[in-house]
Amino acid sequence: MLCFGVAGATMAQNSKAPNFKEGLIKYQIEVDGAPEVSQFANSSVIDLYLKGKNSKMDIGIMAGMANFQFINNKKDNLMTLLMDVPTFYEKTAIDIDENSDIFKELSAAKNTNQAPEKEVEIKYFKNKKKRIAKYSCYRAEVSMGTGTGEKLIVYLTDKLRPEVMPQVDKSLNNLNGFPLGFEIEIEGVTVKIMATEVLKQAVDSKKFNVPDSYQKKTLDEFKDEIQKKFGGMGGGSTKL
């Protein structure tokens, strides 16, 4: 589900013409069953900005004490994670390059002495309706393919058709609809991400640029700095 929180965007797989080319969708995060997490997670919000083929996910945690933004700027071929966690790390803009060493290490680790994962399976229940942010949504259940038995519940609407879709759409084999809600339970802890408002409005193009106040780093540079700063992450293995 965190793919949704730090995702880029991909073209929507929909035969109908887009009807939401620009605007903002607000989501609220709720956690039940883990008091130590819910005390700060329940005040967290996600703002999804869409403008043409560009997207930006803005995640505010602990009532804004920490902020993460994921920018996908198609025009500038830019995919960047912005981190602003004052008590933890300086303002940093991390270039998400799929050719980074960390992705190669993760891929190698995944393919070494591990049983193959099952295919992601999606079942749709259009008779199970839920109204989210004034939009009628239907339920879909996603078997994650990890062998653990957990299912991701997604609430989809076919009334919103942006030019782009969150990367979760690509990860989950192109969902048949736009996701306005997510719900998953793992070991007694339930996490919900639900849209609270859909605003069709103008979005400033500057939203998709990296501010000058952020120090720019590659993903590999960031990984190396974290390892040096906090230790316990060496030994040639990738644990980010």
PyMOL commands that set and color helices and strands:
alter all, ss='L'
color gray80, all
select helices_A, chain A and resi 2-5+35-41+101-110+167-171+205-208+219-230
alter helices_A, ss='H'
color red, helices_A
select strands_A, chain A and resi 9-11+22-32+45-51+54-61+66-73+78-85+89-95+121-132+135-143+151-157+164-166+178-186+189-199+215-218
alter strands_A, ss='S'
color yellow, strands_A
deselect
rebuild
show_as cartoon
